[in-house]
């Protein structure tokens, strides 16, 4: 049986924002490897002084595209960069590029966003909310348009405990129109000062501006063939193009990375809470499938147009994942797949209590860091552990709302989409969360961190060397704990002996 989704993408022209990001690269790889897409236009900007051509060169050399390269050495000929920037008016597009996109594009995937939880509101509004409006406006000029997918987040409405596949305008302190009008009238400095009042119950500017973007889609994109994709925390790939692929340190991966190195030893986390993580390749598959389904459904719908469909995507009720399973599985890998670059024996103490976390940080982070910095000073080197732990603790505080609380999600649309796909399409574009063995997945994710982030190959020699190091550090860690607990015990004994003499 032929793949209906592959047929849909054959000879199509796709416009993708966020194409240089983690999820964006995976979408591009999947399109190039699985479909006969005609052209992929990606919106890309110069970054840190690196020009677009240079960024595209780095893009093509990424390990992710190894399988595509085997079948087609010239695969990048189907990928065309478009100079632009989601933070700029009109997406920073030239008139010529805008006209070209309007004439050629049939599928739009808007994945660009700033995922910095503490981003200034003025910047987050520009990239996450206003850019969504600009993409919708551009889509209205596209004469051959068949589908748009707006990539949101499962936490865009995190101020409510049960999240349906629907819109929640009542959760916002004001409308997207009003906030964007404020941005146009006020200085960025003044707007940023208004952040607490505008956010209301939202924990950060990221979730707030993503909720605003959804309202833009609901109000201004209703007449377009558009849908919204809401993924949980996006982690390494589960199958494609290779297990465990990862290229960033976002979300809980940063904590796992630090713990594997033996630097992060304490985490504030509710081990009984649900962990809403999803594999990046499953996300790419659902996005591509939802674009196809949106095109099919739009051809059938009658006016007035209903609200755009929403696809929540998190672990299911039938196959849930809890932080306890996450932390236990990752911690078990310290003996199986340790790092050659580890600085101390890896362990992670988790507590849901903020005050207990602060006490443990003083003992396991600040105190060791203090002595390391003294040693660095004595060697004439710049102390660094204080600043490192400040960054780590800032990162942990940003994750706090998402690792303490639990949410329940309706996933009716996502389930129906999977059911309506042919067996061939379910094989090529699999995103069945019920099929995941979480222990197996997290084990491969831990190996992926070792291979793709720390560049340590999984050779027998490398693993044996790391396991020997792990054993030595385990002994040192045990001795350090004995000494650390013996000192206060000795002091207490001495005080008590003086008291009763």
Protein Blocks (a to p, Z undefined) as FASTA:
>chain_A
ZZfklmmmgopacddehklmmklmmmmmmmmmmmccfbdcdddddeehiafklmmmmmmm
pmklmmmmmmomklmmmpccddddfkbghhlpafklmmmmmmmpmbdcdfbdcfbfkbcf
klmmmmmmmmmmmmmmmmmmmmkbcbdcddddfklmmmbfbdcdbddfklpmbdfklmmm
mmmmmcfklmmmmmmmmnmmafbfklmmmmmmmmmmmmmmmmpccdddddddddddfkbm
behiacbfehjllmmmmmmnomamcdcddfkbccddddfklmmmmmmmmmmmmmmmmmmp
ccdddddddddddddfklccdfklmmmmmmmmmmmmccfkbcbdcdddddfbfklmmmmm
mmmmmmmmmmmmmmmmmnopacfklmmmmmmmmmmmmmmmmmmbccdddfklmmmmmmmp
cfklmmmmgcbfklpcfklmmmmmmmmmmmmmnopacbfklmmmmmmmmmmmmmmmmmmm
mmmmmmmmmmmmmmmmmmmZZ
